């Protein structure tokens, strides 16, 4: 296990699993292509939606990096963007 993941496809990413992760976990998504992170998708079981910067989708391109932290606010667990580097 690690916390840095290379995103190689072009499909939209709407949810990220919380299996084997706990609140406070931080992940980094490094893009090699033009995949989109979708903001605000409702949670579905252990698949958790994202709250992204500006409450907008993030369209990654090669060498972009997004940092997300898993946490709960008001009892709702979400992956929340901490930062994004657009290169």
MODELLER restraints for C-alpha pairs under 7 A, 6 or more apart:
rsr = mdl.restraints
at = mdl.atoms
rsr.add(forms.Gaussian(group=physical.xy_distance, feature=features.Distance(at['CA:3:A'], at['CA:26:A']), mean=6.76, stdev=0.5))
rsr.add(forms.Gaussian(group=physical.xy_distance, feature=features.Distance(at['CA:3:A'], at['CA:27:A']), mean=4.66, stdev=0.5))
rsr.add(forms.Gaussian(group=physical.xy_distance, feature=features.Distance(at['CA:3:A'], at['CA:28:A']), mean=6.18, stdev=0.5))
rsr.add(forms.Gaussian(group=physical.xy_distance, feature=features.Distance(at['CA:4:A'], at['CA:27:A']), mean=5.78, stdev=0.5))
rsr.add(forms.Gaussian(group=physical.xy_distance, feature=features.Distance(at['CA:4:A'], at['CA:28:A']), mean=4.65, stdev=0.5))
rsr.add(forms.Gaussian(group=physical.xy_distance, feature=features.Distance(at['CA:4:A'], at['CA:29:A']), mean=6.03, stdev=0.5))
rsr.add(forms.Gaussian(group=physical.xy_distance, feature=features.Distance(at['CA:5:A'], at['CA:28:A']), mean=6.20, stdev=0.5))
rsr.add(forms.Gaussian(group=physical.xy_distance, feature=features.Distance(at['CA:5:A'], at['CA:29:A']), mean=5.03, stdev=0.5))
rsr.add(forms.Gaussian(group=physical.xy_distance, feature=features.Distance(at['CA:5:A'], at['CA:30:A']), mean=6.05, stdev=0.5))
rsr.add(forms.Gaussian(group=physical.xy_distance, feature=features.Distance(at['CA:6:A'], at['CA:29:A']), mean=6.01, stdev=0.5))
rsr.add(forms.Gaussian(group=physical.xy_distance, feature=features.Distance(at['CA:6:A'], at['CA:30:A']), mean=4.79, stdev=0.5))
rsr.add(forms.Gaussian(group=physical.xy_distance, feature=features.Distance(at['CA:6:A'], at['CA:31:A']), mean=5.87, stdev=0.5))
rsr.add(forms.Gaussian(group=physical.xy_distance, feature=features.Distance(at['CA:7:A'], at['CA:29:A']), mean=6.47, stdev=0.5))
rsr.add(forms.Gaussian(group=physical.xy_distance, feature=features.Distance(at['CA:7:A'], at['CA:30:A']), mean=5.80, stdev=0.5))
rsr.add(forms.Gaussian(group=physical.xy_distance, feature=features.Distance(at['CA:7:A'], at['CA:31:A']), mean=4.71, stdev=0.5))
rsr.add(forms.Gaussian(group=physical.xy_distance, feature=features.Distance(at['CA:7:A'], at['CA:32:A']), mean=6.05, stdev=0.5))
rsr.add(forms.Gaussian(group=physical.xy_distance, feature=features.Distance(at['CA:8:A'], at['CA:31:A']), mean=6.37, stdev=0.5))
rsr.add(forms.Gaussian(group=physical.xy_distance, feature=features.Distance(at['CA:8:A'], at['CA:32:A']), mean=5.23, stdev=0.5))
rsr.add(forms.Gaussian(group=physical.xy_distance, feature=features.Distance(at['CA:8:A'], at['CA:33:A']), mean=5.67, stdev=0.5))
rsr.add(forms.Gaussian(group=physical.xy_distance, feature=features.Distance(at['CA:9:A'], at['CA:33:A']), mean=6.31, stdev=0.5))
rsr.add(forms.Gaussian(group=physical.xy_distance, feature=features.Distance(at['CA:9:A'], at['CA:35:A']), mean=6.09, stdev=0.5))
rsr.add(forms.Gaussian(group=physical.xy_distance, feature=features.Distance(at['CA:10:A'], at['CA:33:A']), mean=6.32, stdev=0.5))
rsr.add(forms.Gaussian(group=physical.xy_distance, feature=features.Distance(at['CA:10:A'], at['CA:34:A']), mean=5.30, stdev=0.5))
rsr.add(forms.Gaussian(group=physical.xy_distance, feature=features.Distance(at['CA:10:A'], at['CA:35:A']), mean=4.12, stdev=0.5))
rsr.add(forms.Gaussian(group=physical.xy_distance, feature=features.Distance(at['CA:11:A'], at['CA:35:A']), mean=5.49, stdev=0.5))
rsr.add(forms.Gaussian(group=physical.xy_distance, feature=features.Distance(at['CA:11:A'], at['CA:36:A']), mean=6.80, stdev=0.5))
rsr.add(forms.Gaussian(group=physical.xy_distance, feature=features.Distance(at['CA:12:A'], at['CA:35:A']), mean=5.74, stdev=0.5))
rsr.add(forms.Gaussian(group=physical.xy_distance, feature=features.Distance(at['CA:12:A'], at['CA:36:A']), mean=4.66, stdev=0.5))
rsr.add(forms.Gaussian(group=physical.xy_distance, feature=features.Distance(at['CA:12:A'], at['CA:37:A']), mean=5.92, stdev=0.5))
rsr.add(forms.Gaussian(group=physical.xy_distance, feature=features.Distance(at['CA:12:A'], at['CA:38:A']), mean=6.72, stdev=0.5))
rsr.add(forms.Gaussian(group=physical.xy_distance, feature=features.Distance(at['CA:13:A'], at['CA:36:A']), mean=6.07, stdev=0.5))
rsr.add(forms.Gaussian(group=physical.xy_distance, feature=features.Distance(at['CA:13:A'], at['CA:37:A']), mean=4.89, stdev=0.5))
rsr.add(forms.Gaussian(group=physical.xy_distance, feature=features.Distance(at['CA:13:A'], at['CA:38:A']), mean=6.05, stdev=0.5))
rsr.add(forms.Gaussian(group=physical.xy_distance, feature=features.Distance(at['CA:14:A'], at['CA:37:A']), mean=6.13, stdev=0.5))
rsr.add(forms.Gaussian(group=physical.xy_distance, feature=features.Distance(at['CA:14:A'], at['CA:38:A']), mean=4.91, stdev=0.5))
rsr.add(forms.Gaussian(group=physical.xy_distance, feature=features.Distance(at['CA:14:A'], at['CA:41:A']), mean=6.11, stdev=0.5))
rsr.add(forms.Gaussian(group=physical.xy_distance, feature=features.Distance(at['CA:14:A'], at['CA:49:A']), mean=6.37, stdev=0.5))
rsr.add(forms.Gaussian(group=physical.xy_distance, feature=features.Distance(at['CA:15:A'], at['CA:41:A']), mean=6.97, stdev=0.5))
rsr.add(forms.Gaussian(group=physical.xy_distance, feature=features.Distance(at['CA:15:A'], at['CA:47:A']), mean=5.47, stdev=0.5))
rsr.add(forms.Gaussian(group=physical.xy_distance, feature=features.Distance(at['CA:15:A'], at['CA:48:A']), mean=5.10, stdev=0.5))
rsr.add(forms.Gaussian(group=physical.xy_distance, feature=features.Distance(at['CA:15:A'], at['CA:49:A']), mean=4.63, stdev=0.5))
rsr.add(forms.Gaussian(group=physical.xy_distance, feature=features.Distance(at['CA:15:A'], at['CA:50:A']), mean=6.82, stdev=0.5))
rsr.add(forms.Gaussian(group=physical.xy_distance, feature=features.Distance(at['CA:16:A'], at['CA:47:A']), mean=5.31, stdev=0.5))
rsr.add(forms.Gaussian(group=physical.xy_distance, feature=features.Distance(at['CA:16:A'], at['CA:48:A']), mean=5.24, stdev=0.5))
rsr.add(forms.Gaussian(group=physical.xy_distance, feature=features.Distance(at['CA:16:A'], at['CA:49:A']), mean=6.52, stdev=0.5))
rsr.add(forms.Gaussian(group=physical.xy_distance, feature=features.Distance(at['CA:17:A'], at['CA:46:A']), mean=5.54, stdev=0.5))
rsr.add(forms.Gaussian(group=physical.xy_distance, feature=features.Distance(at['CA:17:A'], at['CA:47:A']), mean=4.23, stdev=0.5))
rsr.add(forms.Gaussian(group=physical.xy_distance, feature=features.Distance(at['CA:17:A'], at['CA:48:A']), mean=5.78, stdev=0.5))
rsr.add(forms.Gaussian(group=physical.xy_distance, feature=features.Distance(at['CA:18:A'], at['CA:46:A']), mean=5.56, stdev=0.5))
rsr.add(forms.Gaussian(group=physical.xy_distance, feature=features.Distance(at['CA:18:A'], at['CA:47:A']), mean=6.24, stdev=0.5))
rsr.add(forms.Gaussian(group=physical.xy_distance, feature=features.Distance(at['CA:18:A'], at['CA:48:A']), mean=6.51, stdev=0.5))
rsr.add(forms.Gaussian(group=physical.xy_distance, feature=features.Distance(at['CA:19:A'], at['CA:46:A']), mean=6.45, stdev=0.5))
rsr.add(forms.Gaussian(group=physical.xy_distance, feature=features.Distance(at['CA:22:A'], at['CA:70:A']), mean=6.97, stdev=0.5))
rsr.add(forms.Gaussian(group=physical.xy_distance, feature=features.Distance(at['CA:23:A'], at['CA:70:A']), mean=4.98, stdev=0.5))
rsr.add(forms.Gaussian(group=physical.xy_distance, feature=features.Distance(at['CA:23:A'], at['CA:71:A']), mean=4.54, stdev=0.5))
rsr.add(forms.Gaussian(group=physical.xy_distance, feature=features.Distance(at['CA:24:A'], at['CA:69:A']), mean=6.00, stdev=0.5))
rsr.add(forms.Gaussian(group=physical.xy_distance, feature=features.Distance(at['CA:24:A'], at['CA:70:A']), mean=5.41, stdev=0.5))
rsr.add(forms.Gaussian(group=physical.xy_distance, feature=features.Distance(at['CA:24:A'], at['CA:71:A']), mean=5.81, stdev=0.5))
rsr.add(forms.Gaussian(group=physical.xy_distance, feature=features.Distance(at['CA:25:A'], at['CA:69:A']), mean=5.59, stdev=0.5))
rsr.add(forms.Gaussian(group=physical.xy_distance, feature=features.Distance(at['CA:25:A'], at['CA:70:A']), mean=5.44, stdev=0.5))
rsr.add(forms.Gaussian(group=physical.xy_distance, feature=features.Distance(at['CA:26:A'], at['CA:67:A']), mean=6.96, stdev=0.5))
rsr.add(forms.Gaussian(group=physical.xy_distance, feature=features.Distance(at['CA:26:A'], at['CA:68:A']), mean=5.63, stdev=0.5))
rsr.add(forms.Gaussian(group=physical.xy_distance, feature=features.Distance(at['CA:26:A'], at['CA:69:A']), mean=4.40, stdev=0.5))
rsr.add(forms.Gaussian(group=physical.xy_distance, feature=features.Distance(at['CA:26:A'], at['CA:70:A']), mean=6.55, stdev=0.5))
rsr.add(forms.Gaussian(group=physical.xy_distance, feature=features.Distance(at['CA:27:A'], at['CA:67:A']), mean=5.77, stdev=0.5))
rsr.add(forms.Gaussian(group=physical.xy_distance, feature=features.Distance(at['CA:27:A'], at['CA:68:A']), mean=5.38, stdev=0.5))
rsr.add(forms.Gaussian(group=physical.xy_distance, feature=features.Distance(at['CA:27:A'], at['CA:69:A']), mean=6.50, stdev=0.5))
rsr.add(forms.Gaussian(group=physical.xy_distance, feature=features.Distance(at['CA:28:A'], at['CA:65:A']), mean=6.64, stdev=0.5))
rsr.add(forms.Gaussian(group=physical.xy_distance, feature=features.Distance(at['CA:28:A'], at['CA:66:A']), mean=5.66, stdev=0.5))
rsr.add(forms.Gaussian(group=physical.xy_distance, feature=features.Distance(at['CA:28:A'], at['CA:67:A']), mean=4.53, stdev=0.5))
rsr.add(forms.Gaussian(group=physical.xy_distance, feature=features.Distance(at['CA:28:A'], at['CA:68:A']), mean=6.45, stdev=0.5))
rsr.add(forms.Gaussian(group=physical.xy_distance, feature=features.Distance(at['CA:29:A'], at['CA:65:A']), mean=5.51, stdev=0.5))
rsr.add(forms.Gaussian(group=physical.xy_distance, feature=features.Distance(at['CA:29:A'], at['CA:66:A']), mean=5.19, stdev=0.5))
rsr.add(forms.Gaussian(group=physical.xy_distance, feature=features.Distance(at['CA:29:A'], at['CA:67:A']), mean=6.48, stdev=0.5))
rsr.add(forms.Gaussian(group=physical.xy_distance, feature=features.Distance(at['CA:30:A'], at['CA:63:A']), mean=6.48, stdev=0.5))
rsr.add(forms.Gaussian(group=physical.xy_distance, feature=features.Distance(at['CA:30:A'], at['CA:64:A']), mean=5.91, stdev=0.5))
rsr.add(forms.Gaussian(group=physical.xy_distance, feature=features.Distance(at['CA:30:A'], at['CA:65:A']), mean=4.52, stdev=0.5))
rsr.add(forms.Gaussian(group=physical.xy_distance, feature=features.Distance(at['CA:30:A'], at['CA:66:A']), mean=6.73, stdev=0.5))
rsr.add(forms.Gaussian(group=physical.xy_distance, feature=features.Distance(at['CA:31:A'], at['CA:60:A']), mean=6.08, stdev=0.5))
rsr.add(forms.Gaussian(group=physical.xy_distance, feature=features.Distance(at['CA:31:A'], at['CA:61:A']), mean=6.01, stdev=0.5))
rsr.add(forms.Gaussian(group=physical.xy_distance, feature=features.Distance(at['CA:31:A'], at['CA:62:A']), mean=5.22, stdev=0.5))
rsr.add(forms.Gaussian(group=physical.xy_distance, feature=features.Distance(at['CA:31:A'], at['CA:63:A']), mean=5.52, stdev=0.5))
rsr.add(forms.Gaussian(group=physical.xy_distance, feature=features.Distance(at['CA:31:A'], at['CA:64:A']), mean=5.36, stdev=0.5))
rsr.add(forms.Gaussian(group=physical.xy_distance, feature=features.Distance(at['CA:31:A'], at['CA:65:A']), mean=6.31, stdev=0.5))
rsr.add(forms.Gaussian(group=physical.xy_distance, feature=features.Distance(at['CA:32:A'], at['CA:61:A']), mean=6.42, stdev=0.5))
rsr.add(forms.Gaussian(group=physical.xy_distance, feature=features.Distance(at['CA:32:A'], at['CA:62:A']), mean=4.13, stdev=0.5))
rsr.add(forms.Gaussian(group=physical.xy_distance, feature=features.Distance(at['CA:32:A'], at['CA:63:A']), mean=5.98, stdev=0.5))
rsr.add(forms.Gaussian(group=physical.xy_distance, feature=features.Distance(at['CA:33:A'], at['CA:60:A']), mean=6.81, stdev=0.5))
rsr.add(forms.Gaussian(group=physical.xy_distance, feature=features.Distance(at['CA:33:A'], at['CA:61:A']), mean=5.08, stdev=0.5))
rsr.add(forms.Gaussian(group=physical.xy_distance, feature=features.Distance(at['CA:33:A'], at['CA:62:A']), mean=4.98, stdev=0.5))
rsr.add(forms.Gaussian(group=physical.xy_distance, feature=features.Distance(at['CA:34:A'], at['CA:59:A']), mean=6.32, stdev=0.5))
rsr.add(forms.Gaussian(group=physical.xy_distance, feature=features.Distance(at['CA:34:A'], at['CA:60:A']), mean=5.00, stdev=0.5))
rsr.add(forms.Gaussian(group=physical.xy_distance, feature=features.Distance(at['CA:34:A'], at['CA:61:A']), mean=4.58, stdev=0.5))
rsr.add(forms.Gaussian(group=physical.xy_distance, feature=features.Distance(at['CA:34:A'], at['CA:62:A']), mean=6.97, stdev=0.5))
rsr.add(forms.Gaussian(group=physical.xy_distance, feature=features.Distance(at['CA:35:A'], at['CA:59:A']), mean=6.02, stdev=0.5))
rsr.add(forms.Gaussian(group=physical.xy_distance, feature=features.Distance(at['CA:35:A'], at['CA:60:A']), mean=5.43, stdev=0.5))
rsr.add(forms.Gaussian(group=physical.xy_distance, feature=features.Distance(at['CA:36:A'], at['CA:57:A']), mean=6.77, stdev=0.5))
rsr.add(forms.Gaussian(group=physical.xy_distance, feature=features.Distance(at['CA:36:A'], at['CA:58:A']), mean=5.56, stdev=0.5))
rsr.add(forms.Gaussian(group=physical.xy_distance, feature=features.Distance(at['CA:36:A'], at['CA:59:A']), mean=4.33, stdev=0.5))
rsr.add(forms.Gaussian(group=physical.xy_distance, feature=features.Distance(at['CA:36:A'], at['CA:60:A']), mean=5.89, stdev=0.5))
rsr.add(forms.Gaussian(group=physical.xy_distance, feature=features.Distance(at['CA:37:A'], at['CA:57:A']), mean=5.63, stdev=0.5))
rsr.add(forms.Gaussian(group=physical.xy_distance, feature=features.Distance(at['CA:37:A'], at['CA:58:A']), mean=5.06, stdev=0.5))
rsr.add(forms.Gaussian(group=physical.xy_distance, feature=features.Distance(at['CA:37:A'], at['CA:59:A']), mean=6.41, stdev=0.5))
rsr.add(forms.Gaussian(group=physical.xy_distance, feature=features.Distance(at['CA:38:A'], at['CA:57:A']), mean=4.74, stdev=0.5))
rsr.add(forms.Gaussian(group=physical.xy_distance, feature=features.Distance(at['CA:38:A'], at['CA:58:A']), mean=6.71, stdev=0.5))
rsr.add(forms.Gaussian(group=physical.xy_distance, feature=features.Distance(at['CA:39:A'], at['CA:50:A']), mean=5.38, stdev=0.5))
rsr.add(forms.Gaussian(group=physical.xy_distance, feature=features.Distance(at['CA:39:A'], at['CA:51:A']), mean=5.40, stdev=0.5))
rsr.add(forms.Gaussian(group=physical.xy_distance, feature=features.Distance(at['CA:39:A'], at['CA:52:A']), mean=5.54, stdev=0.5))
rsr.add(forms.Gaussian(group=physical.xy_distance, feature=features.Distance(at['CA:39:A'], at['CA:55:A']), mean=6.13, stdev=0.5))
rsr.add(forms.Gaussian(group=physical.xy_distance, feature=features.Distance(at['CA:39:A'], at['CA:56:A']), mean=5.66, stdev=0.5))
rsr.add(forms.Gaussian(group=physical.xy_distance, feature=features.Distance(at['CA:39:A'], at['CA:57:A']), mean=5.02, stdev=0.5))
rsr.add(forms.Gaussian(group=physical.xy_distance, feature=features.Distance(at['CA:40:A'], at['CA:49:A']), mean=6.08, stdev=0.5))
rsr.add(forms.Gaussian(group=physical.xy_distance, feature=features.Distance(at['CA:40:A'], at['CA:50:A']), mean=5.68, stdev=0.5))
rsr.add(forms.Gaussian(group=physical.xy_distance, feature=features.Distance(at['CA:40:A'], at['CA:51:A']), mean=5.68, stdev=0.5))
rsr.add(forms.Gaussian(group=physical.xy_distance, feature=features.Distance(at['CA:41:A'], at['CA:49:A']), mean=5.00, stdev=0.5))
rsr.add(forms.Gaussian(group=physical.xy_distance, feature=features.Distance(at['CA:41:A'], at['CA:50:A']), mean=6.76, stdev=0.5))
rsr.add(forms.Gaussian(group=physical.xy_distance, feature=features.Distance(at['CA:42:A'], at['CA:49:A']), mean=5.71, stdev=0.5))
rsr.add(forms.Gaussian(group=physical.xy_distance, feature=features.Distance(at['CA:43:A'], at['CA:49:A']), mean=5.22, stdev=0.5))
rsr.add(forms.Gaussian(group=physical.xy_distance, feature=features.Distance(at['CA:48:A'], at['CA:78:A']), mean=5.75, stdev=0.5))
rsr.add(forms.Gaussian(group=physical.xy_distance, feature=features.Distance(at['CA:48:A'], at['CA:79:A']), mean=6.67, stdev=0.5))
rsr.add(forms.Gaussian(group=physical.xy_distance, feature=features.Distance(at['CA:49:A'], at['CA:78:A']), mean=5.62, stdev=0.5))
rsr.add(forms.Gaussian(group=physical.xy_distance, feature=features.Distance(at['CA:49:A'], at['CA:79:A']), mean=6.18, stdev=0.5))
rsr.add(forms.Gaussian(group=physical.xy_distance, feature=features.Distance(at['CA:50:A'], at['CA:78:A']), mean=5.66, stdev=0.5))
rsr.add(forms.Gaussian(group=physical.xy_distance, feature=features.Distance(at['CA:50:A'], at['CA:79:A']), mean=4.60, stdev=0.5))
rsr.add(forms.Gaussian(group=physical.xy_distance, feature=features.Distance(at['CA:50:A'], at['CA:80:A']), mean=5.62, stdev=0.5))
rsr.add(forms.Gaussian(group=physical.xy_distance, feature=features.Distance(at['CA:51:A'], at['CA:78:A']), mean=6.78, stdev=0.5))
rsr.add(forms.Gaussian(group=physical.xy_distance, feature=features.Distance(at['CA:51:A'], at['CA:79:A']), mean=6.24, stdev=0.5))
rsr.add(forms.Gaussian(group=physical.xy_distance, feature=features.Distance(at['CA:51:A'], at['CA:80:A']), mean=4.74, stdev=0.5))
rsr.add(forms.Gaussian(group=physical.xy_distance, feature=features.Distance(at['CA:51:A'], at['CA:81:A']), mean=6.25, stdev=0.5))
rsr.add(forms.Gaussian(group=physical.xy_distance, feature=features.Distance(at['CA:52:A'], at['CA:80:A']), mean=6.08, stdev=0.5))
rsr.add(forms.Gaussian(group=physical.xy_distance, feature=features.Distance(at['CA:52:A'], at['CA:81:A']), mean=4.99, stdev=0.5))
rsr.add(forms.Gaussian(group=physical.xy_distance, feature=features.Distance(at['CA:53:A'], at['CA:81:A']), mean=6.02, stdev=0.5))
rsr.add(forms.Gaussian(group=physical.xy_distance, feature=features.Distance(at['CA:63:A'], at['CA:87:A']), mean=5.72, stdev=0.5))
rsr.add(forms.Gaussian(group=physical.xy_distance, feature=features.Distance(at['CA:64:A'], at['CA:85:A']), mean=5.50, stdev=0.5))
rsr.add(forms.Gaussian(group=physical.xy_distance, feature=features.Distance(at['CA:64:A'], at['CA:86:A']), mean=4.74, stdev=0.5))
rsr.add(forms.Gaussian(group=physical.xy_distance, feature=features.Distance(at['CA:64:A'], at['CA:87:A']), mean=5.37, stdev=0.5))
rsr.add(forms.Gaussian(group=physical.xy_distance, feature=features.Distance(at['CA:65:A'], at['CA:84:A']), mean=5.63, stdev=0.5))
rsr.add(forms.Gaussian(group=physical.xy_distance, feature=features.Distance(at['CA:65:A'], at['CA:85:A']), mean=5.11, stdev=0.5))
rsr.add(forms.Gaussian(group=physical.xy_distance, feature=features.Distance(at['CA:65:A'], at['CA:86:A']), mean=6.81, stdev=0.5))
rsr.add(forms.Gaussian(group=physical.xy_distance, feature=features.Distance(at['CA:66:A'], at['CA:83:A']), mean=5.92, stdev=0.5))
rsr.add(forms.Gaussian(group=physical.xy_distance, feature=features.Distance(at['CA:66:A'], at['CA:84:A']), mean=4.30, stdev=0.5))
rsr.add(forms.Gaussian(group=physical.xy_distance, feature=features.Distance(at['CA:66:A'], at['CA:85:A']), mean=6.41, stdev=0.5))
rsr.add(forms.Gaussian(group=physical.xy_distance, feature=features.Distance(at['CA:67:A'], at['CA:81:A']), mean=5.83, stdev=0.5))
rsr.add(forms.Gaussian(group=physical.xy_distance, feature=features.Distance(at['CA:67:A'], at['CA:82:A']), mean=5.47, stdev=0.5))
rsr.add(forms.Gaussian(group=physical.xy_distance, feature=features.Distance(at['CA:67:A'], at['CA:83:A']), mean=5.27, stdev=0.5))
rsr.add(forms.Gaussian(group=physical.xy_distance, feature=features.Distance(at['CA:67:A'], at['CA:84:A']), mean=6.19, stdev=0.5))
rsr.add(forms.Gaussian(group=physical.xy_distance, feature=features.Distance(at['CA:68:A'], at['CA:79:A']), mean=5.78, stdev=0.5))
rsr.add(forms.Gaussian(group=physical.xy_distance, feature=features.Distance(at['CA:68:A'], at['CA:80:A']), mean=5.19, stdev=0.5))
rsr.add(forms.Gaussian(group=physical.xy_distance, feature=features.Distance(at['CA:68:A'], at['CA:81:A']), mean=4.40, stdev=0.5))
rsr.add(forms.Gaussian(group=physical.xy_distance, feature=features.Distance(at['CA:68:A'], at['CA:82:A']), mean=5.48, stdev=0.5))
rsr.add(forms.Gaussian(group=physical.xy_distance, feature=features.Distance(at['CA:69:A'], at['CA:79:A']), mean=5.45, stdev=0.5))
rsr.add(forms.Gaussian(group=physical.xy_distance, feature=features.Distance(at['CA:69:A'], at['CA:80:A']), mean=5.30, stdev=0.5))
rsr.add(forms.Gaussian(group=physical.xy_distance, feature=features.Distance(at['CA:69:A'], at['CA:81:A']), mean=6.51, stdev=0.5))
rsr.add(forms.Gaussian(group=physical.xy_distance, feature=features.Distance(at['CA:69:A'], at['CA:82:A']), mean=6.67, stdev=0.5))
rsr.add(forms.Gaussian(group=physical.xy_distance, feature=features.Distance(at['CA:70:A'], at['CA:77:A']), mean=6.98, stdev=0.5))
rsr.add(forms.Gaussian(group=physical.xy_distance, feature=features.Distance(at['CA:70:A'], at['CA:78:A']), mean=5.78, stdev=0.5))
rsr.add(forms.Gaussian(group=physical.xy_distance, feature=features.Distance(at['CA:70:A'], at['CA:79:A']), mean=4.49, stdev=0.5))
rsr.add(forms.Gaussian(group=physical.xy_distance, feature=features.Distance(at['CA:70:A'], at['CA:80:A']), mean=6.32, stdev=0.5))
rsr.add(forms.Gaussian(group=physical.xy_distance, feature=features.Distance(at['CA:71:A'], at['CA:77:A']), mean=5.38, stdev=0.5))
rsr.add(forms.Gaussian(group=physical.xy_distance, feature=features.Distance(at['CA:71:A'], at['CA:78:A']), mean=5.75, stdev=0.5))
rsr.add(forms.Gaussian(group=physical.xy_distance, feature=features.Distance(at['CA:71:A'], at['CA:79:A']), mean=6.57, stdev=0.5))
rsr.add(forms.Gaussian(group=physical.xy_distance, feature=features.Distance(at['CA:72:A'], at['CA:78:A']), mean=6.26, stdev=0.5))
